[in-house]
Amino acid sequence: MERMKRFLGAEYGPLKLAAVRTLALQNGAERTELLTQLAGDSTKSDELRVEAIAGLASTQDQTALLKEIAEVGNALLAREAERVLRLQGSLPIPKEKNHRRRTFSRGTFICPPLEMPVQGAGFFPR
């Protein structure tokens, strides 16, 4: 665990990110404590904090912190915190978007909402 702490204090961003992801895969109270500190530390980058929040998905005792982040944090952090809270069963699963019903000669089909293709993604002509 000491090595992970050293990696988290490094200047090199990818090393910090790898350390957070490694902590997320481990078990134990010290790992949860480190991830909780990272998730709540507003001086850290959003990328590290999102990874720390995702790593807290397997712990039930950080619900208060995750709810606080979901309410107060920026959109990226809030979305991840809400996702983790839904995985833990602390938030209800949101209802799907309104789907259109189309009636054909053989019955009624439910179609998902139409979404515009992303230009330049390589799947659609420009």
Secondary structure, DSSP 8 states (H G I E B T S, - for coil): -HHHHHHHT-S-HHHHHHHHHHHHH--SHHHHHHHHHHHH-TTS-HHHHHHHHHHGGG-STTHHHHHHHHHHS-HHHHHHHHHHHHHHTSS--------EEEEETTEEEEE-------TTSSSS--
